Amino acid sequence: MTDEPEEIGRQLVAILPNLRRFAISLCRSRDVADDLVQAACERALAGRFEAGTRFDAWMLRILRNLWIDHIRKQSTAGQQEDIDQRQDIVGASGERDVEARLTLNRVALAVTELPDDQREVMLLVCVEDLSYKAAADVLGIPIGTVMSRLARARKNLAEATGME
């Protein structure tokens, strides 16, 4: 794999939806998520990609580190707008759609109530489809810790949502 800006640019375009989804799950604000993704792309283009590393894991780690930096800065700043409190988001009509949306909201709420360490592992492995090893690399923790956090996250989600 080459670290030429053109090749990195192509890979960035391909991974943008995954980066945005992960960013939204971390910060729960589409505006902040877009800013994080943009900053991650800028950092990737300015940085050096090491051959032998998964590009998606590298980008997700950059994004997560930017989020941690953002949290640290926010501790002295004001409050953020929570996406869950936006009343102007329009949903589809119909009983089936409403039922599906309620289920989705229940699961989304249960995910947000997971401890941060469990939520991060759940999103990296189940949503971003990273291997346990890649998730461990992104988070800087052992694979065994990824596995135990994921098991606890799944158990907590099942209990919170009433699903088996």
Sequence and secondary structure as in RCSB ss.txt:
>XXXX:A:sequence
MTDEPEEIGRQLVAILPNLRRFAISLCRSRDVADDLVQAACERALAGRFEAGTRFDAWMLRILRNLWIDHIRKQS
TAGQQEDIDQRQDIVGASGERDVEARLTLNRVALAVTELPDDQREVMLLVCVEDLSYKAAADVLGIPIGTVMSRL
ARARKNLAEATGME
>XXXX:A:secstr
    HHHHHHHHHHHHHHHHHHHHHHHS HHHHHHHHHHHHHHHHHS   TTS HHHHHHHHHHHHHHHHHHHHT
TS     GGG TT     SHHHHHHHHHHHHHHHHHHHS HHHHHHHIIIIIS   HHHHHHHHTS HHHHHHHH
HHHHHHHHHHHT  
